[in-house]
């Protein structure tokens, strides 16, 4: 009998492993399709848009990211906690926070109507574009809410369908608008082409969510969402400041051409950011489960492997940046290679901060999360104000790197202070940081020596396969 039970347990465990692995792969592909459109379409739009148009579009998207936080108040961040608090009525909770988001969107349109001249003057876009910005921000929020709900059940196939619709629709409509409608103001076409598919997807999500559970007034839902999420709003805004303020300030201080060059480099590095976000979608629930079961040694072991593998991927990306710039962009963007290495390093520290941050989320210390990110955001803005006017858009890459390093250090300190047992290996983390920084310097020095760089890449790949092959299966285990 014990043998039969043992076989059944192994079969169940194997099923869970495959489910989590499939979900991780599915979310990674989905995130590349939705958030990675800027990367996937670089070879197209960097050639048909001027650097000025490219800068105007990416600055628009930076503002859009800010409005996602302002319109949503970060309520989508409460869904994982709500899945425990309102386990029997999660569909109702989802419908209610979607309704709340729609109401806030209406209020923003009222403000736009009342203070139109002031708002258009501040943002530098006309009323129509700001209206599109608000609609797209709300659409992004609603789609995010739905995707987080899907992630709880590892329903990655539904996520992929939406991702594919948005990404393909965005590219096709943008090209049609650019070539046939907005031939003189091409950034208009890119903006509108990206907004319409997101709006259509959001309307679909509203329909199926309300069909599943029609929203009803529930004070408990709204109080829980706001109480949990409001401390994270400053955190979310600070994250936007860290990731998006550079291009906004570059355009303000220098111009849209330089903002375009910087945005191009940032959009190449986004491949690493999307990978980090996708893996965190699976890592987060795994961490919560294992920490609740007091499997601290398991977390320490798996987090060390997780960090080491991501560090390797970061190094590989840095070594192929010169080729990526040539393939993905025209000659007009060749100077952007100067900011790529520090931007990639900044994204690497963004990934590292998510490791200790999971502990802060688990302990529900969302206020501490916000404080850490706010400090880093303030540092970023001050450094940008001091250095961008003097040293140009290249300075923005290094101010971002410094700010992300501070953000990571703050979260490490906070997470260590709030936990009885800190389930991470500081030696492994430190060693990985040192190795990545050393290789970043090497990659920068060898930027003009393609053969040497690719020999190193081959060596790293070969070594990685040998070292990590034992860990690829166990790292995604749901229960060790």
C-alpha positions in Angstrom: 0.0 0.0 0.0 2.8 2.4 0.9 4.4 1.9 -2.5 1.1 2.7 -4.2 0.7 5.9 -2.1 4.3 6.8 -2.9 3.7 6.4 -6.7 0.5 8.5 -6.4 2.4 11.3 -4.5 5.1 11.3 -7.1 2.5 11.5 -9.9 0.7 14.4 -8.1 4.0 16.2 -7.6 5.0 15.7 -11.2 1.7 17.1 -12.3 2.2 20.2 -10.1 5.7 20.7 -11.4 4.5 20.5 -15.0 1.6 22.9 -14.2 3.9 25.4 -12.6 6.5 25.1 -15.3 3.9 25.5 -18.0 2.4 28.5 -16.2 5.8 30.1 -15.8 6.5 29.7 -19.5 3.1 30.9 -20.4 3.3 34.0 -18.4 6.8 34.7 -19.7 5.5 34.5 -23.3 2.4 36.5 -22.4 4.4 39.3 -20.8 6.7 39.4 -23.8 3.6 39.8 -26.0 1.9 42.5 -23.9 4.8 44.4 -22.3 7.4 43.4 -24.8 5.8 44.9 -27.8 8.2 47.8 -27.5 11.1 45.3 -27.7 9.6 42.9 -30.3 8.7 45.7 -32.7 11.9 47.7 -32.3 13.3 46.8 -35.7 10.0 48.1 -37.3 9.2 51.2 -35.4 12.8 52.4 -34.9 13.0 52.6 -38.7 9.7 54.1 -39.6 9.6 56.6 -36.7 12.0 59.5 -36.3 14.0 59.6 -33.1 11.7 62.5 -32.1 8.5 60.6 -32.8 9.9 57.6 -30.9 10.7 59.9 -27.9 7.3 61.5 -27.9 5.6 58.0 -28.0 7.7 56.6 -25.2 7.3 59.7 -23.0 3.5 59.2 -23.6 3.8 55.6 -22.4 5.8 56.8 -19.3 2.9 59.1 -18.4 0.5 56.2 -19.0 2.3 54.1 -16.5 1.9 56.8 -13.9 -1.8 57.1 -14.5 -2.2 53.3 -14.1 -1.2 53.8 -10.4 -3.3 57.0 -10.0 -6.5 55.6 -11.5 -6.3 52.2 -9.9 -4.9 53.3 -6.5 -3.0 50.0 -6.8 -6.1 47.9 -6.0 -4.8 45.1 -8.2 -2.0 44.5 -5.7 -4.6 43.4 -3.2 -5.9 40.4 -5.2 -3.5 37.8 -3.9 -4.4 38.7 -0.3 -8.1 38.9 -1.2 -8.0 35.4 -2.6 -7.4 34.3 1.0 -9.7 36.9 2.7 -12.6 36.4 0.3 -11.9 32.9 -0.8 -15.6 32.2 -1.4 -16.4 35.4 -3.2 -13.2 36.3 -5.2 -15.3 36.8 -8.4 -17.4 39.4 -6.6 -14.3 41.1 -5.3 -12.8 41.3 -8.8 -16.1 42.8 -10.3 -16.2 45.4 -7.5 -12.6 46.6 -7.9 -13.2 46.8 -11.7 -16.3 49.0 -11.0 -14.2 51.1 -8.6 -11.6 51.6 -11.3 -14.2 52.7 -13.9 -15.6 55.2 -11.4 -12.2 56.7 -10.8 -11.6 57.0 -14.6 -14.9 59.0 -14.8 -13.6 61.4 -12.1 -10.4 61.9 -14.0 -12.3 62.8 -17.2 -14.3 65.3 -15.1 -11.0 66.9 -13.9 -9.7 67.0 -17.5 -12.9 68.8 -18.6 -12.7 71.3 -15.7 -8.9 72.0 -15.8 -8.2 71.3 -19.5 -5.8 74.1 -20.2 -3.7 73.5 -17.0 -3.5 69.7 -17.6 -2.5 70.0 -21.3 0.1 72.6 -20.4 1.7 70.3 -17.7 1.8 67.2 -19.9 2.6 68.8 -23.2 -0.1 66.7 -25.1 -3.4 67.9 -26.4 -6.8 67.0 -24.9 -7.4 64.0 -27.2 -4.1 62.4 -26.4 -4.6 62.9 -22.7 -8.0 61.3 -23.0 -6.5 58.3 -24.8 -3.9 58.2 -22.1 -6.6 57.9 -19.4 -8.5 55.2 -21.3 -5.4 53.2 -21.9 -4.3 53.5 -18.2 -7.7 52.2 -17.0 -7.7 49.4 -19.7 -4.2 48.3 -18.5 -5.5 48.3 -14.9 -8.5 46.1 -15.7 -6.4 43.7 -17.8 -3.9 43.5 -14.9 -6.7 42.7 -12.5 -7.9 39.8 -14.7 -4.4 38.5 -15.3 -3.6 38.4 -11.6 -6.8 36.4 -11.1 -5.8 34.0 -13.8 -2.3 33.6 -12.3 -3.9 32.3 -9.0 -5.2 29.3 -11.0 -2.2 29.1 -13.4 -4.7 29.7 -16.2 -1.9 30.9 -18.5 -3.7 29.9 -21.8 -6.4 32.5 -21.3 -3.7 35.0 -20.5 -1.9 34.1 -23.7 -5.0 34.7 -25.8 -5.4 38.2 -24.4 -1.7 38.9 -24.8 -1.7 37.8 -28.4 -4.7 39.9 -29.3 -3.3 43.0 -27.7 0.2 42.6 -29.2 -0.9 41.7 -32.7 -3.7 44.3 -32.7 -1.3 47.0 -31.5 1.3 46.4 -34.2 -1.2 46.0 -37.1 -3.3 49.1 -36.1 -0.2 51.2 -35.5 1.2 50.5 -38.9 -2.1 51.2 -40.6 -2.5 54.5 -38.8 1.2 55.5 -39.4 1.1 54.8 -43.2 -2.4 55.8 -44.1 -3.8 58.3 -41.5 -1.1 60.1 -39.4 1.6 60.3 -42.0 2.9 63.7 -40.7 2.5 63.0 -37.0 3.5 59.3 -36.8 3.6 59.1 -33.1 -0.2 59.8 -33.1 -0.6 56.6 -35.1 1.6 54.6 -32.7 -0.2 55.8 -29.6 -3.7 55.2 -31.0 -2.7 51.9 -32.5 -1.6 50.7 -29.1 -4.5 52.0 -27.1 -7.5 50.6 -29.1 -6.6 46.8 -28.7 -6.1 47.4 -24.9 -9.4 49.1 -24.7 -11.2 46.3 -26.5 -9.5 43.7 -24.3 -10.6 45.6 -21.2 -14.2 45.8 -22.3 -14.1 42.0 -22.9 -12.7 41.5 -19.3 -15.5 43.7 -17.9 -18.1 41.7 -19.8 -16.9 38.2 -18.6 -16.2 39.5 -15.1 -19.7 40.9 -14.7 -21.2 37.8 -16.3 -19.4 35.7 -13.7 -20.4 37.8 -10.8 -22.3 41.1 -11.3 -20.9 43.8 -9.0 -22.9 44.6 -5.9 -22.2 47.3 -3.3 -19.9 45.7 -0.8 -18.2 48.0 1.6 -16.0 45.2 3.0 -14.5 44.6 -0.4 -13.7 48.3 -1.0 -12.3 48.9 2.5 -10.1 45.9 2.2 -8.8 46.9 -1.3 -8.0 50.5 -0.3 -6.6 49.6 3.1 -4.2 47.0 1.6 -3.3 49.0 -1.5 -3.1 52.6 -0.5 0.3 52.2 1.3 1.5 50.7 -1.9 0.4 53.7 -4.1 3.5 55.8 -3.1 5.5 52.6 -3.8 3.9 52.2 -7.2 4.4 55.9 -8.1 8.0 55.7 -6.9 8.6 52.7 -9.1 7.2 54.6 -12.1 9.6 57.5 -11.2 12.5 55.1 -11.0 11.6 53.4 -14.4 10.0 56.2 -16.4 11.0 59.7 -15.0 14.3 59.6 -16.9 12.7 59.9 -20.4 10.2 62.5 -19.2 13.0 64.6 -17.7 15.3 64.1 -20.7 12.5 65.4 -23.0 12.0 68.4 -20.7 15.6 69.3 -20.3 17.1 68.3 -23.6 14.5 67.2 -26.2 12.5 64.4 -27.8 15.4 63.2 -29.9 17.5 62.4 -26.9 14.4 60.9 -25.2 14.1 58.7 -28.2 17.7 57.4 -28.0 17.3 56.7 -24.3 14.0 55.0 -24.8 15.4 52.8 -27.5 18.1 51.6 -25.1 15.6 51.1 -22.3 13.3 49.1 -24.6 16.1 46.7 -25.4 16.7 46.1 -21.7 13.0 45.5 -21.1 13.6 41.9 -22.2 15.3 41.3 -18.9 12.5 43.2 -17.0 9.8 41.1 -18.5 11.6 37.9 -17.7 12.0 39.1 -14.1 8.3 40.0 -13.8 7.2 36.7 -15.4 9.3 34.6 -13.1 8.1 36.6 -10.1 4.5 35.7 -11.0 5.4 32.1 -10.1 8.1 32.8 -7.5 5.8 34.9 -5.3 3.1 32.2 -4.7 5.8 29.6 -4.2 7.6 31.7 -1.6 4.4 32.4 0.3 3.5 28.7 0.5 7.0 27.6 1.6 7.4 30.4 4.1 4.0 29.6 5.6 5.2 26.0 6.0 8.5 27.3 7.6 10.6 25.7 4.9 13.3 28.3 5.3 16.2 26.2 4.2 14.3 25.3 1.0 13.8 29.0 0.3 17.4 29.8 0.9 18.5 27.0 -1.5 16.1 27.8 -4.2 16.5 31.6 -4.0 20.3 31.1 -4.4 19.8 29.0 -7.5 17.2 31.5 -8.8 19.5 34.5 -8.4 22.5 32.7 -10.0 20.5 31.7 -13.1 19.1 35.3 -13.5 22.6 36.7 -13.0 23.9 34.5 -15.9 21.1 35.7 -18.2 21.9 39.3 -17.3 25.6 38.8 -18.2 24.7 37.1 -21.5 22.4 40.0 -22.4 25.1 42.6 -21.7 27.6 40.8 -24.0 25.3 40.8 -27.0 24.1 44.5 -26.7 26.1 45.8 -29.6 24.6 43.3 -32.0 21.1 44.0 -30.6 21.5 47.7 -31.2 22.5 47.0 -34.8 19.7 44.5 -35.5 16.9 46.3 -33.7 17.6 49.8 -34.6 18.7 52.0 -37.5 22.0 53.9 -37.6 20.3 56.8 -35.9 20.1 54.9 -32.7 23.7 53.7 -32.6 24.7 56.1 -29.8 22.2 54.5 -27.5 24.7 51.7 -26.8 26.4 54.0 -24.3 23.5 53.7 -21.9 22.6 50.1 -22.4 25.0 48.5 -19.9 24.1 50.7 -16.9 20.4 50.4 -17.7 20.7 46.6 -17.8 22.4 46.7 -14.5 19.6 48.8 -13.1 17.1 46.2 -14.2 19.2 43.5 -12.6 18.9 45.3 -9.2 15.2 45.6 -9.8 15.1 41.8 -10.0 17.2 41.5 -6.9 14.9 43.7 -4.9 11.9 41.4 -5.6 13.7 38.6 -3.6 13.5 40.3 -0.1 10.3 42.2 -1.1 8.3 38.9 -1.0 9.0 38.7 2.7 7.7 42.2 3.2 4.5 41.4 1.3 4.1 38.2 3.3 4.5 40.1 6.6 2.0 42.8 5.2 4.6 45.5 5.7 3.4 47.4 2.7 4.1 50.8 4.3 7.8 49.9 4.7 7.9 48.8 1.0 6.6 52.2 0.1 9.1 54.1 2.2 12.1 52.3 0.6 10.9 52.9 -2.9 10.0 56.6 -2.2 13.5 57.3 -1.0 15.0 55.8 -4.1 12.6 57.7 -6.3 13.5 61.0 -4.6 17.2 60.3 -5.1 16.5 59.5 -8.8 14.7 62.8 -9.4 17.3 64.9 -7.6 20.2 63.3 -9.4 18.4 63.7 -12.7 17.8 67.4 -12.1 21.5 67.9 -11.2 23.1 65.7 -13.9 20.9 65.5 -17.0 21.3 69.2 -17.9 25.1 69.0 -17.5 25.9 65.5 -18.9 23.0 64.7 -21.1 20.9 61.6 -21.4 23.8 59.3 -20.6 23.7 60.6 -17.0 20.1 59.3 -16.7 21.2 55.7 -17.0 23.7 56.0 -14.1 21.2 57.9 -11.9 18.7 55.1 -12.5 21.4 52.5 -11.6 22.3 54.3 -8.4 18.7 54.6 -7.4 17.9 51.0 -8.0 21.0 49.9 -6.0 19.7 52.0 -3.1 16.2 50.5 -3.5 17.6 47.0 -3.3 19.8 47.8 -0.2 16.8 49.4 1.6 14.6 46.4 1.0 17.4 44.0 2.1 17.7 45.9 5.4 13.9 46.2 5.9 13.2 42.5 5.2 15.9 41.4 7.6 14.6 43.5 10.4 11.0 42.4 10.1 11.7 38.6 10.0 12.6 36.2 12.8 14.4 34.0 10.2 15.8 35.6 7.1 15.6 32.9 4.4 18.2 34.1 2.0 22.0 33.6 1.6 23.7 37.0 1.7 27.0 35.5 0.6 25.4 34.1 -2.6 23.7 37.4 -3.3 26.9 39.4 -2.8 28.9 37.1 -4.9 26.4 37.3 -7.8 26.4 41.1 -7.6 30.2 41.2 -7.7 30.3 38.8 -10.7 27.7 40.7 -12.7 29.4 44.1 -12.1 32.8 42.7 -13.2 31.3 41.2 -16.3 29.5 44.5 -17.0 32.8 46.3 -17.1 34.3 43.6 -19.3 31.4 43.8 -21.7 31.8 47.6 -21.9 35.5 47.3 -22.6 35.0 44.7 -25.3 32.1 46.5 -27.0 34.1 46.8 -30.3 35.6 43.2 -30.0 32.8 41.0 -31.2 34.8 37.8 -31.6 36.2 38.0 -28.1 32.7 38.7 -26.6 31.1 35.8 -28.5 33.8 33.4 -27.3 33.1 34.5 -23.8 29.4 34.0 -24.4 30.0 30.4 -25.7 32.1 29.7 -22.6 29.4 31.1 -20.2 26.7 29.1 -22.0 28.7 25.9 -21.8 29.5 26.4 -18.1 25.9 27.3 -17.3 24.5 24.2 -18.9 27.0 22.1 -16.9 26.4 23.8 -13.6 22.6 24.4 -13.8 21.4 21.3 -15.5 20.7 19.6 -12.1 18.6 22.6 -10.9 16.2 23.3 -13.8 13.6 20.8 -12.5 13.9 21.4 -8.8 13.8 25.2 -8.9 10.2 25.2 -10.0 9.1 22.5 -7.5 5.9 23.5 -5.7 6.6 21.3 -2.7 10.1 20.1 -1.9 
